[in-house]
């Protein structure tokens, strides 16, 4: 494919931004060639500055469950922008979006809008600490929760270890407040709680881990977390920045029917605009200022343009059978590719849930990050290159998941599956 204009723009961008990008994975470091500079999107397709047309399964990393340039979102955003972009005051649109979400979500009673998933998680951690009077946090290896200092950590040298920073600029003292455990190890979790339970404010998990492959957990492990948190007086946080409004309107909490204490949202909740949120019971949320002592604020939180986009999106997600239709489409798409790979003996599986899928170069079920073979990323690099050449766009990392949107038709999925199967012939040829 021709990438001349994208290459020139990338070369220019390097003069302005670190690595030429404003978010690291966009730099295409894990795949080949310069990143594509996209100029427009329509439905399930994106078009770059070189006029290449691609069927998009990245969907802006998940927010665009309705596809690109969705008409109801565009129209309400345009109408709202004409009245002003931000006032730093409450607005009726904020009330309307909050009511719409809370009226259709059994798992939270009150919420607070912020401007990103990272901000939602940061605020939820502070809330948990403020509500419990405890300091430490448990997270799981392979779950990503945004670039929050206390959570941008990995496991140390032992099985149940205090965190070690994965980024420069994070003091060791911050990382030491976080304990990092492997997923799906209930016995180790119990040992850790017996030792540190009195100072653990919360356990945070992606109930559908989808930032480091798609590490689908057994429901029994999530239920174990819920019971352990009750036992030790710890708050359970579900980070649903990806899974929220993706596997169902009530997210993974509704999918698994498990009540967390705090839930964080992002991506889809903003309809393509920068929006995040966190929610909990009336009692827990009463700790947030101005009602309580836990301070959190934001100049652009719940700005009317973002609320308009979220409101227009949420209304469409509540349509009858929306989520069952999305899951059916994703089953159809992934099963078609899986059948082709199985027929030819290719070492490939496509784990999926709702409208999330992952291309994994293994026949094993993967539930933990340390089970992903690093060498498989070289196979993904070839796959990604071949798909760009044939007009299919996946996120530029083999650790990232893909998304099916409501804008993908059966014909689009057939065409994409055919091209992916052809690319697999090159990968395994």
TORGU-458538 format. One record per residue (C-alpha): x, y, z; residue number from 1. Coordinates in steps of 0.2 Angstrom, whole numbers. Layout:
N
+-------+-------+-------+-----+
:     u :     v :     w :  nr :
+-------+-------+-------+-----+
:     X :     Y :     Z : NUM :
...
+-------+-------+-------+-----+
END
This chain:
429
+-------+-------+-------+-----+
:     u :     v :     w :  nr :
+-------+-------+-------+-----+
:     0 :     0 :     0 :   1 :
:     6 :    18 :    -3 :   2 :
:    11 :    26 :    13 :   3 :
:    20 :    41 :     6 :   4 :
:     9 :    55 :    14 :   5 :
:     8 :    45 :    30 :   6 :
:    27 :    44 :    30 :   7 :
:    29 :    62 :    27 :   8 :
:    17 :    67 :    41 :   9 :
:    26 :    55 :    53 :  10 :
:    43 :    62 :    49 :  11 :
:    35 :    80 :    52 :  12 :
:    26 :    74 :    68 :  13 :
:    43 :    68 :    76 :  14 :
:    48 :    86 :    77 :  15 :
:    33 :    90 :    88 :  16 :
:    29 :    75 :    98 :  17 :
:    40 :    62 :   107 :  18 :
:    42 :    47 :    95 :  19 :
:    30 :    57 :    83 :  20 :
:    14 :    52 :    92 :  21 :
:     3 :    57 :   107 :  22 :
:     1 :    39 :   113 :  23 :
:    15 :    26 :   112 :  24 :
:     7 :    11 :   103 :  25 :
:     2 :    22 :    88 :  26 :
:    20 :    23 :    83 :  27 :
:    19 :     6 :    75 :  28 :
:    35 :     0 :    84 :  29 :
:    28 :   -18 :    85 :  30 :
:    24 :   -19 :    66 :  31 :
:    30 :   -13 :    50 :  32 :
:    31 :     4 :    41 :  33 :
:    25 :    21 :    47 :  34 :
:     9 :    23 :    56 :  35 :
:    -6 :    27 :    45 :  36 :
:   -13 :    45 :    47 :  37 :
:   -31 :    44 :    46 :  38 :
:   -41 :    58 :    38 :  39 :
:   -59 :    51 :    40 :  40 :
:   -70 :    36 :    45 :  41 :
:   -87 :    30 :    39 :  42 :
:   -96 :    15 :    46 :  43 :
:   -84 :     1 :    48 :  44 :
:   -71 :     9 :    36 :  45 :
:   -56 :    22 :    38 :  46 :
:   -47 :    31 :    25 :  47 :
:   -29 :    38 :    27 :  48 :
:   -20 :    53 :    19 :  49 :
:   -15 :    42 :     5 :  50 :
:   -33 :    37 :     1 :  51 :
:   -31 :    19 :     6 :  52 :
:   -47 :    11 :    12 :  53 :
:   -47 :    -1 :    26 :  54 :
:   -60 :   -11 :    36 :  55 :
:   -57 :    -6 :    54 :  56 :
:   -57 :   -18 :    68 :  57 :
:   -47 :    -6 :    80 :  58 :
:   -62 :     6 :    81 :  59 :
:   -52 :    19 :    90 :  60 :
:   -46 :     6 :   103 :  61 :
:   -64 :     2 :   107 :  62 :
:   -75 :    17 :   109 :  63 :
:   -83 :    16 :    92 :  64 :
:   -95 :     2 :    95 :  65 :
:  -107 :    10 :    83 :  66 :
:   -94 :    13 :    70 :  67 :
:   -87 :    29 :    63 :  68 :
:   -96 :    45 :    60 :  69 :
:  -112 :    38 :    67 :  70 :
:  -126 :    50 :    62 :  71 :
:  -136 :    52 :    78 :  72 :
:  -120 :    56 :    88 :  73 :
:  -114 :    68 :    74 :  74 :
:  -130 :    77 :    74 :  75 :
:  -132 :    79 :    93 :  76 :
:  -114 :    84 :    94 :  77 :
:  -116 :    97 :    80 :  78 :
:  -131 :   104 :    88 :  79 :
:  -123 :   105 :   105 :  80 :
:  -107 :   113 :    98 :  81 :
:  -117 :   127 :    91 :  82 :
:  -122 :   132 :   108 :  83 :
:  -104 :   132 :   116 :  84 :
:   -91 :   119 :   120 :  85 :
:   -88 :   121 :   138 :  86 :
:   -95 :   131 :   153 :  87 :
:   -87 :   124 :   168 :  88 :
:  -105 :   122 :   175 :  89 :
:  -118 :   108 :   177 :  90 :
:  -128 :   105 :   161 :  91 :
:  -145 :    97 :   157 :  92 :
:  -136 :    85 :   146 :  93 :
:  -125 :    79 :   160 :  94 :
:  -141 :    75 :   170 :  95 :
:  -149 :    66 :   155 :  96 :
:  -134 :    55 :   152 :  97 :
:  -132 :    51 :   171 :  98 :
:  -150 :    46 :   172 :  99 :
:  -150 :    36 :   157 : 100 :
:  -135 :    26 :   163 : 101 :
:  -141 :    24 :   181 : 102 :
:  -158 :    19 :   176 : 103 :
:  -151 :     4 :   166 : 104 :
:  -137 :    -2 :   177 : 105 :
:  -141 :   -12 :   193 : 106 :
:  -123 :   -11 :   199 : 107 :
:  -121 :     8 :   203 : 108 :
:  -132 :    20 :   212 : 109 :
:  -122 :    36 :   209 : 110 :
:  -108 :    41 :   197 : 111 :
:   -95 :    55 :   193 : 112 :
:   -90 :    60 :   175 : 113 :
:   -72 :    63 :   171 : 114 :
:   -62 :    65 :   155 : 115 :
:   -53 :    48 :   152 : 116 :
:   -52 :    30 :   158 : 117 :
:   -36 :    33 :   167 : 118 :
:   -44 :    48 :   177 : 119 :
:   -58 :    36 :   181 : 120 :
:   -47 :    23 :   188 : 121 :
:   -36 :    36 :   197 : 122 :
:   -51 :    43 :   206 : 123 :
:   -58 :    26 :   210 : 124 :
:   -42 :    21 :   219 : 125 :
:   -42 :    37 :   229 : 126 :
:   -60 :    34 :   233 : 127 :
:   -56 :    16 :   239 : 128 :
:   -42 :    23 :   250 : 129 :
:   -52 :    37 :   257 : 130 :
:   -67 :    26 :   261 : 131 :
:   -57 :    12 :   269 : 132 :
:   -43 :    22 :   277 : 133 :
:   -31 :     9 :   270 : 134 :
:   -16 :    12 :   259 : 135 :
:   -12 :    -4 :   248 : 136 :
:   -19 :   -10 :   232 : 137 :
:   -19 :   -27 :   224 : 138 :
:   -19 :   -28 :   205 : 139 :
:   -15 :   -42 :   193 : 140 :
:    -1 :   -45 :   181 : 141 :
:    -8 :   -43 :   163 : 142 :
:   -22 :   -31 :   168 : 143 :
:   -19 :   -13 :   162 : 144 :
:   -27 :     2 :   171 : 145 :
:   -21 :    17 :   162 : 146 :
:    -5 :    27 :   166 : 147 :
:    -9 :    29 :   185 : 148 :
:     7 :    29 :   195 : 149 :
:     1 :    16 :   208 : 150 :
:    -5 :     4 :   194 : 151 :
:     9 :     6 :   181 : 152 :
:    18 :    -8 :   190 : 153 :
:    23 :   -26 :   187 : 154 :
:    27 :   -40 :   198 : 155 :
:    44 :   -41 :   207 : 156 :
:    54 :   -57 :   210 : 157 :
:    42 :   -67 :   221 : 158 :
:    25 :   -74 :   218 : 159 :
:    16 :   -62 :   229 : 160 :
:    26 :   -46 :   227 : 161 :
:    26 :   -27 :   230 : 162 :
:    25 :   -19 :   213 : 163 :
:    40 :   -13 :   203 : 164 :
:    38 :     2 :   192 : 165 :
:    36 :    -1 :   173 : 166 :
:    40 :    18 :   169 : 167 :
:    53 :    30 :   174 : 168 :
:    46 :    44 :   185 : 169 :
:    36 :    34 :   197 : 170 :
:    44 :    34 :   214 : 171 :
:    48 :    16 :   222 : 172 :
:    37 :    22 :   237 : 173 :
:    22 :    23 :   226 : 174 :
:    25 :     6 :   218 : 175 :
:    27 :    -2 :   235 : 176 :
:     9 :     2 :   239 : 177 :
:     4 :   -10 :   226 : 178 :
:     4 :   -29 :   227 : 179 :
:     4 :   -38 :   210 : 180 :
:    -2 :   -55 :   209 : 181 :
:    -5 :   -67 :   194 : 182 :
:   -22 :   -70 :   188 : 183 :
:   -32 :   -85 :   192 : 184 :
:   -22 :   -90 :   208 : 185 :
:   -35 :   -90 :   222 : 186 :
:   -23 :   -99 :   234 : 187 :
:   -10 :   -86 :   232 : 188 :
:   -23 :   -72 :   234 : 189 :
:   -28 :   -79 :   251 : 190 :
:   -10 :   -80 :   257 : 191 :
:    -8 :   -62 :   252 : 192 :
:   -24 :   -56 :   261 : 193 :
:   -19 :   -66 :   276 : 194 :
:    -3 :   -56 :   277 : 195 :
:    -8 :   -39 :   271 : 196 :
:   -27 :   -39 :   272 : 197 :
:   -28 :   -26 :   286 : 198 :
:   -20 :   -13 :   275 : 199 :
:   -27 :   -17 :   258 : 200 :
:   -40 :    -4 :   252 : 201 :
:   -45 :   -12 :   236 : 202 :
:   -43 :   -26 :   223 : 203 :
:   -44 :   -19 :   205 : 204 :
:   -46 :   -30 :   190 : 205 :
:   -51 :   -30 :   172 : 206 :
:   -65 :   -42 :   174 : 207 :
:   -62 :   -46 :   155 : 208 :
:   -44 :   -43 :   154 : 209 :
:   -42 :   -36 :   136 : 210 :
:   -26 :   -25 :   137 : 211 :
:   -13 :   -39 :   136 : 212 :
:   -22 :   -51 :   125 : 213 :
:   -39 :   -57 :   129 : 214 :
:   -36 :   -66 :   145 : 215 :
:   -54 :   -73 :   149 : 216 :
:   -56 :   -78 :   167 : 217 :
:   -67 :   -91 :   174 : 218 :
:   -82 :   -84 :   183 : 219 :
:   -77 :   -94 :   198 : 220 :
:   -61 :   -83 :   200 : 221 :
:   -71 :   -67 :   199 : 222 :
:   -83 :   -74 :   212 : 223 :
:   -68 :   -78 :   223 : 224 :
:   -62 :   -60 :   222 : 225 :
:   -80 :   -54 :   228 : 226 :
:   -80 :   -66 :   242 : 227 :
:   -62 :   -62 :   248 : 228 :
:   -66 :   -44 :   248 : 229 :
:   -81 :   -46 :   259 : 230 :
:   -71 :   -57 :   270 : 231 :
:   -57 :   -44 :   273 : 232 :
:   -67 :   -28 :   271 : 233 :
:   -59 :   -24 :   255 : 234 :
:   -67 :   -14 :   241 : 235 :
:   -68 :   -23 :   224 : 236 :
:   -65 :   -12 :   209 : 237 :
:   -70 :   -18 :   191 : 238 :
:   -61 :    -8 :   178 : 239 :
:   -73 :    -8 :   164 : 240 :
:   -65 :     5 :   153 : 241 :
:   -65 :    -8 :   139 : 242 :
:   -79 :   -20 :   144 : 243 :
:   -91 :    -7 :   150 : 244 :
:  -106 :    -5 :   137 : 245 :
:   -96 :   -18 :   126 : 246 :
:  -102 :   -35 :   132 : 247 :
:  -119 :   -28 :   138 : 248 :
:  -126 :   -11 :   144 : 249 :
:  -121 :   -17 :   162 : 250 :
:  -104 :   -22 :   156 : 251 :
:   -95 :   -37 :   164 : 252 :
:  -103 :   -34 :   180 : 253 :
:  -120 :   -38 :   172 : 254 :
:  -112 :   -52 :   161 : 255 :
:  -106 :   -62 :   176 : 256 :
:  -119 :   -55 :   188 : 257 :
:  -106 :   -50 :   201 : 258 :
:  -108 :   -34 :   211 : 259 :
:   -91 :   -25 :   213 : 260 :
:   -90 :   -10 :   225 : 261 :
:   -84 :     3 :   212 : 262 :
:   -84 :     2 :   193 : 263 :
:   -74 :    13 :   181 : 264 :
:   -79 :    17 :   163 : 265 :
:   -72 :    25 :   148 : 266 :
:   -71 :    23 :   129 : 267 :
:   -89 :    18 :   124 : 268 :
:   -97 :    29 :   137 : 269 :
:   -91 :    45 :   128 : 270 :
:   -97 :    40 :   110 : 271 :
:   -80 :    44 :   103 : 272 :
:   -77 :    59 :   114 : 273 :
:   -65 :    60 :   129 : 274 :
:   -76 :    54 :   143 : 275 :
:   -73 :    42 :   158 : 276 :
:   -84 :    39 :   174 : 277 :
:   -83 :    30 :   190 : 278 :
:   -98 :    24 :   200 : 279 :
:  -103 :    15 :   216 : 280 :
:  -117 :    14 :   229 : 281 :
:  -124 :    30 :   237 : 282 :
:  -114 :    26 :   253 : 283 :
:   -97 :    25 :   244 : 284 :
:   -99 :    39 :   233 : 285 :
:  -104 :    50 :   248 : 286 :
:   -85 :    51 :   251 : 287 :
:   -82 :    61 :   236 : 288 :
:   -81 :    80 :   237 : 289 :
:   -91 :    91 :   240 : 290 :
:  -101 :    78 :   250 : 291 :
:   -86 :    70 :   258 : 292 :
:   -67 :    72 :   261 : 293 :
:   -60 :    63 :   245 : 294 :
:   -56 :    77 :   233 : 295 :
:   -58 :    75 :   214 : 296 :
:   -61 :    88 :   201 : 297 :
:   -60 :    92 :   182 : 298 :
:   -62 :   108 :   172 : 299 :
:   -69 :    98 :   157 : 300 :
:   -78 :    84 :   166 : 301 :
:   -95 :    82 :   159 : 302 :
:   -93 :    96 :   146 : 303 :
:  -109 :    97 :   135 : 304 :
:  -101 :    91 :   119 : 305 :
:   -94 :    75 :   127 : 306 :
:  -111 :    72 :   136 : 307 :
:  -120 :    74 :   120 : 308 :
:  -110 :    61 :   111 : 309 :
:  -112 :    49 :   126 : 310 :
:  -130 :    52 :   127 : 311 :
:  -133 :    49 :   108 : 312 :
:  -123 :    33 :   109 : 313 :
:  -131 :    26 :   125 : 314 :
:  -148 :    28 :   117 : 315 :
:  -144 :    17 :   103 : 316 :
:  -136 :     4 :   114 : 317 :
:  -152 :     1 :   123 : 318 :
:  -161 :    -5 :   107 : 319 :
:  -169 :   -22 :   109 : 320 :
:  -157 :   -36 :   104 : 321 :
:  -142 :   -24 :   101 : 322 :
:  -130 :   -35 :   111 : 323 :
:  -136 :   -52 :   106 : 324 :
:  -134 :   -46 :    88 : 325 :
:  -116 :   -40 :    91 : 326 :
:  -111 :   -56 :    99 : 327 :
:  -119 :   -66 :    85 : 328 :
:  -109 :   -56 :    72 : 329 :
:   -93 :   -59 :    81 : 330 :
:   -96 :   -77 :    83 : 331 :
:   -99 :   -78 :    64 : 332 :
:   -84 :   -69 :    60 : 333 :
:   -72 :   -77 :    72 : 334 :
:   -79 :   -95 :    69 : 335 :
:   -76 :   -92 :    50 : 336 :
:   -58 :   -88 :    52 : 337 :
:   -56 :  -102 :    65 : 338 :
:   -63 :  -115 :    54 : 339 :
:   -51 :  -110 :    40 : 340 :
:   -36 :  -111 :    52 : 341 :
:   -41 :  -128 :    59 : 342 :
:   -44 :  -135 :    42 : 343 :
:   -26 :  -131 :    37 : 344 :
:   -18 :  -135 :    54 : 345 :
:   -13 :  -117 :    58 : 346 :
:    -8 :  -114 :    76 : 347 :
:   -21 :  -101 :    79 : 348 :
:   -36 :   -97 :    90 : 349 :
:   -48 :   -83 :    91 : 350 :
:   -54 :   -80 :   109 : 351 :
:   -69 :   -69 :   109 : 352 :
:   -83 :   -62 :   121 : 353 :
:   -97 :   -51 :   116 : 354 :
:   -90 :   -40 :   102 : 355 :
:   -71 :   -42 :   107 : 356 :
:   -59 :   -54 :    99 : 357 :
:   -41 :   -58 :    99 : 358 :
:   -29 :   -66 :    87 : 359 :
:   -18 :   -78 :    97 : 360 :
:    -5 :   -89 :    88 : 361 :
:    -7 :  -104 :   100 : 362 :
:   -19 :  -119 :   102 : 363 :
:   -19 :  -116 :   121 : 364 :
:   -32 :  -107 :   131 : 365 :
:   -23 :   -92 :   138 : 366 :
:   -28 :   -84 :   155 : 367 :
:   -12 :   -76 :   161 : 368 :
:     0 :   -64 :   153 : 369 :
:    15 :   -75 :   156 : 370 :
:     7 :   -88 :   145 : 371 :
:     8 :   -78 :   129 : 372 :
:    24 :   -83 :   119 : 373 :
:    34 :   -67 :   114 : 374 :
:    39 :   -76 :    98 : 375 :
:    21 :   -76 :    92 : 376 :
:    22 :   -57 :    90 : 377 :
:    33 :   -60 :    75 : 378 :
:    19 :   -69 :    67 : 379 :
:     7 :   -55 :    71 : 380 :
:    19 :   -43 :    63 : 381 :
:    18 :   -52 :    47 : 382 :
:    -1 :   -54 :    48 : 383 :
:    -3 :   -35 :    52 : 384 :
:     8 :   -31 :    36 : 385 :
:    -2 :   -42 :    25 : 386 :
:   -19 :   -36 :    31 : 387 :
:   -14 :   -18 :    28 : 388 :
:    -9 :   -23 :    10 : 389 :
:   -26 :   -30 :     8 : 390 :
:   -36 :   -17 :    17 : 391 :
:   -40 :   -23 :    34 : 392 :
:   -34 :   -13 :    50 : 393 :
:   -30 :   -21 :    66 : 394 :
:   -22 :   -12 :    81 : 395 :
:    -3 :   -11 :    78 : 396 :
:     1 :   -24 :    92 : 397 :
:    -2 :   -42 :    94 : 398 :
:    -6 :   -39 :   112 : 399 :
:   -21 :   -29 :   107 : 400 :
:   -38 :   -35 :   105 : 401 :
:   -50 :   -31 :    90 : 402 :
:   -68 :   -25 :    90 : 403 :
:   -83 :   -28 :    79 : 404 :
:   -95 :   -13 :    78 : 405 :
:  -113 :   -12 :    74 : 406 :
:  -108 :    -4 :    57 : 407 :
:   -99 :   -20 :    51 : 408 :
:  -112 :   -29 :    40 : 409 :
:  -111 :   -48 :    36 : 410 :
:  -104 :   -44 :    19 : 411 :
:   -90 :   -33 :    28 : 412 :
:   -86 :   -48 :    39 : 413 :
:   -86 :   -60 :    25 : 414 :
:   -74 :   -49 :    15 : 415 :
:   -63 :   -46 :    30 : 416 :
:   -62 :   -64 :    35 : 417 :
:   -57 :   -69 :    17 : 418 :
:   -43 :   -57 :    18 : 419 :
:   -38 :   -62 :    35 : 420 :
:   -38 :   -80 :    29 : 421 :
:   -27 :   -76 :    14 : 422 :
:   -15 :   -67 :    26 : 423 :
:   -14 :   -82 :    37 : 424 :
:    -8 :   -92 :    22 : 425 :
:     7 :   -80 :    21 : 426 :
:    10 :   -81 :    40 : 427 :
:    10 :  -100 :    40 : 428 :
:    17 :  -102 :    22 : 429 :
+-------+-------+-------+-----+
END
